[in-house]
């Protein structure tokens, strides 16, 4: 049940953060979003999904700031990875509940 609640919380955060603003310079320096991701990472340091998304956000923001990647490409990568993690967790949780 705890992992299911974590799953819901993480997906809510990720979907809310993503729906509120695409990845851009303002999103990258938004302290509230950064604090939410850091809290999730601090609370669940061994959760590879959280680690992956936090690392991806940080990396994409750095690449945007250094003009190595466009915001459009960053948004595509973010959305793809977020969806992939969501599907992985959904599949894993469905398997747990069906056992």
BELVENKA-V256397 format. One record per helix or strand of 2 or more residues. SS is the DSSP state (~ for helix, > for strand). FROM is the first residue (numbers start at 1). LEN is the number of residues. If there is no record, write none. Layout:
BEGIN
ss: (SS;SS)
from: (FROM;FROM)
len: (LEN;LEN)
END
This chain:
BEGIN
ss: (~;~;~;~;~)
from: (2;25;31;48;71)
len: (19;5;13;18;28)
END
